[in-house]
Every structure is written in structure tokens, then in C-alpha cells.
Amino acid sequence: MKHLKHVSALSGATALLVLSTVPAAAAPTPPAPDAPRPTLTAKASVSSVRVAEEFRITGESHDMPTGTRVTLQQKQGAQWVSLPASVNTTPRGTYNMRVVLGLEGRNALRMTGGEAISPVVQVTVLP
């Protein structure tokens, strides 16, 4: 089973390598310099919760297609880690996500998607 996980990770790295070595002529055209950049907002429904208590993160997307997938990230040490929590934006460009955290202490959270990253929101998780 470990061998299959290794092969899967290697396949992903290979695909990334292939994508990054595509000739410039075949690469997608970058947006015009005056095109608006996609943005995301994020707001937590609470500033603190107990372990395993549900809260919500809501926000809006701007200059993104309807249905853009947005994903919750949590800062763990110096790294931003994508959590298994994603939703699609609505036709109005909003999103509403239920969240349950198990990491006690102050949690830095943000949303990513559509080439945008939201400002960081802080939620303290109490024992």
C-alpha cells in the first residue's frame, strides 16, 4: 500500500513537471494588465469555540466565475495547509462553509480559490 501512495505522489510530481515545461506558445494567455484581479473575503461567525464545536466561515468572491471552488486553509507552523473543506461560490459570488476544528489554541484561517487568497481570520479553539 505504501508503494501505491509513492507512485501516486510521483505521478502528481511528473504531471506538474510536464505542465511547467510546456512551451510558452502553448501556455494560456495571461489576463490583460487592466483586468480586475480575483479577490475573496472571509469572516468567521465567532472569535472562539470549543473543540469540535461548529462555526461558519462566510465570504464573497469578486471577479471570479460562478461556482468557483474555494478551500479552507489553516496555518500550521510556517505552512498554510489546505483542509478537507471546500465549497463552490453561488451565482451571487458568496460562500458559506460549516467548520469544525480540533486544534486547540489560536487558529489562523484563510480561503483560497480562483487565484485569490482571502485575508486571514483568527478563531481560538478552547478545550
TAGIGI-V811757 format. One record per backbone hydrogen bond with DSSP energy under -0.5 kcal/mol. CO is the residue of the C=O (numbers start at 1). NH is the residue of the N-H. Records with the same first field share a line. If there is no record, write none. Layout:
CO->NH, NH
//
This chain:
1->5
2->6
3->7
4->8
5->9
6->10
7->11
8->12
9->13
10->14
11->15
12->16
13->17
14->18
15->19
16->20
17->21
18->21
19->22
23->26, 27
24->27
32->35
39->62
43->58
47->124
49->126
50->53
53->101
55->99
56->45
57->97
58->43
59->95
60->41
62->39
65->68
68->89
70->87
71->112
72->83
73->110
74->76, 81
75->77
76->79
79->76, 81
81->74
83->85
85->72
87->70
89->67
90->93
93->61
94->90
95->59
97->57
99->55
101->52
102->104
105->125
106->108
107->109, 123
108->75
109->121
110->73
111->118
112->71
113->116
116->113
121->109
123->107
124->49, 126
125->105
126->51
//
